[in-house]
Amino acid sequence: MAVDDQIVVGDTRYESERGSERTPVFVQFESKAFRRAVIIVLLLLVGLKLALYMYEALGGFLFLLLLAWLLSIAMEPAVAWFANRGMRRGMATGIVGLLLVVATAVFLAVFGSLFFTQVSELIKGLPDYVTQGVTWINNTFHLNLQPSKILDSLQITPAKVAEWASNVAGGVFGIVGSIFSALFDGLTVFVFAFYFSADGPRLRRAIGSWLPLRSQKVFVTVWDIAVNKTGGFVVSKVVLATISAFFHCTFFYIIQVPYWLPMGIFAGVVSQFIPTIGTYIGVAIPALFAAFNDPLDVVWIIIFATVYQQIESYVFTPRVSRATMDIHPAIALGSVFVGFAFFGPIGAIIGIPLAAAVIAIIETYADRHELVPELQVRTKGEKPSKPGDALAGDTSIVVPAGKPLSEVVPDEPTPRAAPVDVAPVVTTDIDAPDTLDATPDGTTGPDGTTLA
């Protein structure tokens, strides 16, 4: 290869064996390969920059498509019910969508003004509540906390509170702009949800036609998991949240909890879509506001929440969540935080359904292996196993908690070989001289004579 076709990109010097003489060593690349590598790197950088720009420009629209897809799979059980009774999918989807719109409009007409008014009053009253709380802490624990400094650290200044209140129930232009923005986003979600649901089978066939036969089976399985299991999960959570919000709002109204409508809705939604700690958060926030009005209301709220939790667990949930999915609380809680980090409060709500779909797909295609005896045992203090739980372990073996499993689980004994009947073997001494040879006629001596 000629030197002109090569590019020197660097050199290294080393000390030769003959002495202190240093000889330069040049690292060279072929010019065409070097130019090709540079062009590929530049194209990758441009593609990455273009993808980031498109995500920033279309991120909101893609999020609306995600909401539309979740709404369509939430509508699927009702649409399928109408379709199985002879109604066309388009008409069935229109009826289900119309019922959702009517229910939302009725709720806003009856409680919309009250809801936004109470939310605005709640935001305006935050400084007073913080000041009362700090005063109570100072009097109880003999501290000297400054409410103004705490308000500044929490960024609950009068200007900030006024800005929040104006965003919720501010001037005419703010209200009109918010209404039109919400209507446009809602219309976008509804239109695409209608298309995803009404033309779902055709959309499924259109996507499958672009895939090879082997991939089509995987696509069908993923589609069924997303629509059936995830759809059932979303519907069950929405129904349970609605029931919980209704009962909490009713109880808060009876005992005159401040801002009873947003507090009841908050308790119902948070208790269903934030696992493990959602129930406690949904009760703690209303109880905190009720404590400034009447401390006895806190006791009534705790009693009501305890009783309702038992009724929900044993009455409502078994009847509503038949098609739901079992998700580990840690995974569900993590999906809430991840969803909130990406999409805000709405992302926290849709994080669990998305995690449910991913987990269902992984469980469908992932291979589980048989556990060794050390991992099959159960330790004391574990929660009771459920029927069909593959990770429940061997309920017949329970060992003390906190000890190494390798010490409490005995090693499997080495199987012994079964005894085998062996015929006796007659051995002869090959070194002994053959003095006697048995013959049928008699006994022969060493000299060949026959002994009688």
Contacts in CASP RR format, 6 or more apart in sequence:
PFRMAT RR
TARGET T0000
AUTHOR 0000-0000-0000
METHOD contacts of the structure
MODEL  1
MAVDDQIVVGDTRYESERGSERTPVFVQFESKAFRRAVIIVLLLLVGLKL
ALYMYEALGGFLFLLLLAWLLSIAMEPAVAWFANRGMRRGMATGIVGLLL
VVATAVFLAVFGSLFFTQVSELIKGLPDYVTQGVTWINNTFHLNLQPSKI
LDSLQITPAKVAEWASNVAGGVFGIVGSIFSALFDGLTVFVFAFYFSADG
PRLRRAIGSWLPLRSQKVFVTVWDIAVNKTGGFVVSKVVLATISAFFHCT
FFYIIQVPYWLPMGIFAGVVSQFIPTIGTYIGVAIPALFAAFNDPLDVVW
IIIFATVYQQIESYVFTPRVSRATMDIHPAIALGSVFVGFAFFGPIGAII
GIPLAAAVIAIIETYADRHELVPELQVRTKGEKPSKPGDALAGDTSIVVP
AGKPLSEVVPDEPTPRAAPVDVAPVVTTDIDAPDTLDATPDGTTGPDGTT
LA
1 30 0 8 1.000
5 30 0 8 1.000
5 31 0 8 1.000
5 32 0 8 1.000
6 28 0 8 1.000
6 29 0 8 1.000
6 30 0 8 1.000
6 31 0 8 1.000
7 28 0 8 1.000
7 29 0 8 1.000
7 30 0 8 1.000
7 31 0 8 1.000
7 34 0 8 1.000
8 26 0 8 1.000
8 27 0 8 1.000
8 28 0 8 1.000
9 27 0 8 1.000
9 28 0 8 1.000
9 29 0 8 1.000
9 34 0 8 1.000
10 26 0 8 1.000
10 27 0 8 1.000
11 24 0 8 1.000
11 25 0 8 1.000
11 26 0 8 1.000
11 27 0 8 1.000
12 24 0 8 1.000
12 25 0 8 1.000
12 27 0 8 1.000
13 22 0 8 1.000
13 23 0 8 1.000
13 24 0 8 1.000
13 25 0 8 1.000
14 22 0 8 1.000
14 23 0 8 1.000
14 25 0 8 1.000
15 21 0 8 1.000
15 22 0 8 1.000
16 22 0 8 1.000
16 23 0 8 1.000
55 62 0 8 1.000
61 188 0 8 1.000
63 343 0 8 1.000
64 185 0 8 1.000
64 186 0 8 1.000
64 188 0 8 1.000
64 189 0 8 1.000
64 192 0 8 1.000
65 192 0 8 1.000
66 350 0 8 1.000
67 189 0 8 1.000
67 193 0 8 1.000
67 346 0 8 1.000
67 350 0 8 1.000
68 188 0 8 1.000
68 189 0 8 1.000
68 190 0 8 1.000
68 191 0 8 1.000
68 192 0 8 1.000
68 193 0 8 1.000
68 196 0 8 1.000
69 192 0 8 1.000
69 193 0 8 1.000
69 196 0 8 1.000
70 234 0 8 1.000
70 350 0 8 1.000
70 353 0 8 1.000
71 189 0 8 1.000
71 190 0 8 1.000
71 193 0 8 1.000
72 192 0 8 1.000
72 193 0 8 1.000
72 194 0 8 1.000
72 196 0 8 1.000
72 197 0 8 1.000
72 200 0 8 1.000
73 226 0 8 1.000
73 227 0 8 1.000
73 230 0 8 1.000
73 231 0 8 1.000
73 232 0 8 1.000
73 234 0 8 1.000
74 231 0 8 1.000
74 232 0 8 1.000
74 234 0 8 1.000
74 235 0 8 1.000
74 238 0 8 1.000
75 93 0 8 1.000
75 96 0 8 1.000
75 97 0 8 1.000
75 100 0 8 1.000
75 193 0 8 1.000
75 197 0 8 1.000
76 197 0 8 1.000
76 227 0 8 1.000
76 231 0 8 1.000
77 231 0 8 1.000
77 232 0 8 1.000
77 235 0 8 1.000
77 323 0 8 1.000
78 92 0 8 1.000
78 96 0 8 1.000
79 89 0 8 1.000
79 92 0 8 1.000
79 93 0 8 1.000
79 96 0 8 1.000
79 197 0 8 1.000
79 198 0 8 1.000
81 92 0 8 1.000
82 91 0 8 1.000
82 92 0 8 1.000
82 95 0 8 1.000
82 96 0 8 1.000
83 89 0 8 1.000
83 92 0 8 1.000
87 95 0 8 1.000
89 197 0 8 1.000
89 198 0 8 1.000
89 199 0 8 1.000
89 200 0 8 1.000
89 201 0 8 1.000
90 198 0 8 1.000
92 198 0 8 1.000
93 194 0 8 1.000
93 197 0 8 1.000
93 198 0 8 1.000
94 194 0 8 1.000
94 198 0 8 1.000
96 197 0 8 1.000
97 190 0 8 1.000
97 194 0 8 1.000
101 190 0 8 1.000
111 261 0 8 1.000
114 261 0 8 1.000
115 261 0 8 1.000
115 262 0 8 1.000
115 265 0 8 1.000
116 168 0 8 1.000
116 169 0 8 1.000
117 169 0 8 1.000
118 259 0 8 1.000
118 260 0 8 1.000
118 261 0 8 1.000
118 262 0 8 1.000
119 168 0 8 1.000
119 169 0 8 1.000
119 259 0 8 1.000
119 262 0 8 1.000
120 165 0 8 1.000
120 168 0 8 1.000
120 169 0 8 1.000
120 170 0 8 1.000
121 259 0 8 1.000
122 258 0 8 1.000
122 259 0 8 1.000
122 262 0 8 1.000
123 161 0 8 1.000
123 164 0 8 1.000
123 165 0 8 1.000
123 168 0 8 1.000
124 161 0 8 1.000
124 165 0 8 1.000
125 161 0 8 1.000
126 156 0 8 1.000
126 161 0 8 1.000
127 151 0 8 1.000
127 156 0 8 1.000
127 158 0 8 1.000
127 161 0 8 1.000
129 289 0 8 1.000
129 292 0 8 1.000
130 147 0 8 1.000
130 150 0 8 1.000
130 151 0 8 1.000
130 154 0 8 1.000
130 156 0 8 1.000
131 147 0 8 1.000
131 151 0 8 1.000
132 292 0 8 1.000
133 292 0 8 1.000
134 145 0 8 1.000
134 146 0 8 1.000
134 147 0 8 1.000
134 150 0 8 1.000
135 147 0 8 1.000
137 143 0 8 1.000
137 145 0 8 1.000
138 144 0 8 1.000
138 145 0 8 1.000
151 157 0 8 1.000
166 174 0 8 1.000
167 174 0 8 1.000
167 178 0 8 1.000
169 175 0 8 1.000
195 203 0 8 1.000
196 203 0 8 1.000
204 220 0 8 1.000
204 223 0 8 1.000
207 219 0 8 1.000
208 216 0 8 1.000
208 219 0 8 1.000
211 219 0 8 1.000
218 365 0 8 1.000
221 361 0 8 1.000
221 364 0 8 1.000
222 361 0 8 1.000
225 357 0 8 1.000
225 360 0 8 1.000
225 361 0 8 1.000
225 364 0 8 1.000
226 357 0 8 1.000
226 360 0 8 1.000
228 323 0 8 1.000
229 323 0 8 1.000
229 325 0 8 1.000
229 356 0 8 1.000
229 357 0 8 1.000
229 360 0 8 1.000
230 325 0 8 1.000
230 353 0 8 1.000
230 356 0 8 1.000
230 357 0 8 1.000
230 360 0 8 1.000
231 323 0 8 1.000
231 353 0 8 1.000
232 323 0 8 1.000
232 324 0 8 1.000
233 323 0 8 1.000
233 324 0 8 1.000
233 325 0 8 1.000
233 352 0 8 1.000
233 353 0 8 1.000
233 356 0 8 1.000
234 353 0 8 1.000
235 323 0 8 1.000
236 320 0 8 1.000
236 321 0 8 1.000
236 322 0 8 1.000
236 323 0 8 1.000
236 324 0 8 1.000
237 272 0 8 1.000
237 273 0 8 1.000
237 324 0 8 1.000
237 352 0 8 1.000
237 353 0 8 1.000
239 320 0 8 1.000
240 272 0 8 1.000
240 312 0 8 1.000
240 316 0 8 1.000
240 317 0 8 1.000
240 320 0 8 1.000
240 321 0 8 1.000
241 268 0 8 1.000
241 269 0 8 1.000
241 271 0 8 1.000
241 272 0 8 1.000
241 273 0 8 1.000
243 312 0 8 1.000
243 316 0 8 1.000
244 267 0 8 1.000
244 268 0 8 1.000
244 271 0 8 1.000
244 272 0 8 1.000
244 308 0 8 1.000
244 312 0 8 1.000
245 264 0 8 1.000
245 265 0 8 1.000
245 267 0 8 1.000
245 268 0 8 1.000
245 269 0 8 1.000
247 308 0 8 1.000
248 263 0 8 1.000
248 264 0 8 1.000
248 265 0 8 1.000
248 267 0 8 1.000
248 268 0 8 1.000
248 286 0 8 1.000
248 308 0 8 1.000
249 260 0 8 1.000
249 261 0 8 1.000
249 263 0 8 1.000
249 264 0 8 1.000
249 265 0 8 1.000
251 301 0 8 1.000
251 304 0 8 1.000
252 260 0 8 1.000
252 263 0 8 1.000
252 264 0 8 1.000
252 286 0 8 1.000
252 301 0 8 1.000
253 260 0 8 1.000
253 261 0 8 1.000
255 290 0 8 1.000
255 297 0 8 1.000
255 300 0 8 1.000
255 301 0 8 1.000
256 293 0 8 1.000
256 294 0 8 1.000
256 297 0 8 1.000
257 263 0 8 1.000
257 286 0 8 1.000
257 289 0 8 1.000
257 290 0 8 1.000
257 293 0 8 1.000
257 297 0 8 1.000
257 301 0 8 1.000
258 289 0 8 1.000
258 290 0 8 1.000
258 292 0 8 1.000
258 293 0 8 1.000
259 289 0 8 1.000
263 285 0 8 1.000
263 286 0 8 1.000
263 289 0 8 1.000
264 286 0 8 1.000
266 282 0 8 1.000
266 285 0 8 1.000
266 286 0 8 1.000
267 282 0 8 1.000
267 283 0 8 1.000
267 285 0 8 1.000
267 286 0 8 1.000
268 282 0 8 1.000
269 349 0 8 1.000
270 278 0 8 1.000
270 281 0 8 1.000
270 282 0 8 1.000
271 278 0 8 1.000
271 279 0 8 1.000
271 282 0 8 1.000
273 336 0 8 1.000
273 348 0 8 1.000
273 349 0 8 1.000
273 352 0 8 1.000
274 281 0 8 1.000
274 333 0 8 1.000
274 336 0 8 1.000
274 348 0 8 1.000
275 327 0 8 1.000
275 329 0 8 1.000
275 332 0 8 1.000
275 333 0 8 1.000
275 336 0 8 1.000
275 352 0 8 1.000
276 329 0 8 1.000
276 332 0 8 1.000
276 333 0 8 1.000
277 333 0 8 1.000
279 305 0 8 1.000
279 309 0 8 1.000
283 301 0 8 1.000
283 302 0 8 1.000
283 305 0 8 1.000
286 301 0 8 1.000
287 297 0 8 1.000
287 298 0 8 1.000
287 301 0 8 1.000
287 302 0 8 1.000
290 297 0 8 1.000
290 298 0 8 1.000
290 301 0 8 1.000
291 297 0 8 1.000
291 298 0 8 1.000
325 356 0 8 1.000
325 359 0 8 1.000
325 360 0 8 1.000
327 352 0 8 1.000
327 355 0 8 1.000
327 356 0 8 1.000
327 359 0 8 1.000
331 355 0 8 1.000
331 359 0 8 1.000
332 352 0 8 1.000
332 355 0 8 1.000
334 355 0 8 1.000
335 351 0 8 1.000
335 352 0 8 1.000
335 354 0 8 1.000
335 355 0 8 1.000
336 348 0 8 1.000
336 351 0 8 1.000
336 352 0 8 1.000
337 348 0 8 1.000
338 351 0 8 1.000
339 347 0 8 1.000
339 348 0 8 1.000
339 350 0 8 1.000
339 351 0 8 1.000
339 354 0 8 1.000
340 347 0 8 1.000
340 348 0 8 1.000
343 350 0 8 1.000
368 390 0 8 1.000
371 393 0 8 1.000
373 409 0 8 1.000
373 412 0 8 1.000
374 405 0 8 1.000
374 406 0 8 1.000
374 409 0 8 1.000
375 405 0 8 1.000
376 393 0 8 1.000
376 394 0 8 1.000
376 397 0 8 1.000
377 393 0 8 1.000
377 394 0 8 1.000
377 397 0 8 1.000
377 398 0 8 1.000
377 399 0 8 1.000
377 405 0 8 1.000
377 408 0 8 1.000
377 409 0 8 1.000
378 385 0 8 1.000
378 392 0 8 1.000
378 393 0 8 1.000
378 394 0 8 1.000
378 395 0 8 1.000
378 397 0 8 1.000
378 398 0 8 1.000
378 399 0 8 1.000
379 398 0 8 1.000
379 399 0 8 1.000
379 400 0 8 1.000
379 401 0 8 1.000
379 402 0 8 1.000
380 398 0 8 1.000
380 399 0 8 1.000
380 400 0 8 1.000
380 401 0 8 1.000
381 401 0 8 1.000
385 392 0 8 1.000
385 393 0 8 1.000
385 395 0 8 1.000
386 392 0 8 1.000
397 409 0 8 1.000
399 405 0 8 1.000
399 408 0 8 1.000
399 409 0 8 1.000
400 408 0 8 1.000
435 445 0 8 1.000
435 446 0 8 1.000
436 443 0 8 1.000
436 444 0 8 1.000
436 445 0 8 1.000
437 443 0 8 1.000
437 444 0 8 1.000
437 445 0 8 1.000
441 450 0 8 1.000
442 450 0 8 1.000
442 451 0 8 1.000
442 452 0 8 1.000
443 450 0 8 1.000
443 451 0 8 1.000
444 450 0 8 1.000
444 451 0 8 1.000
445 451 0 8 1.000
END
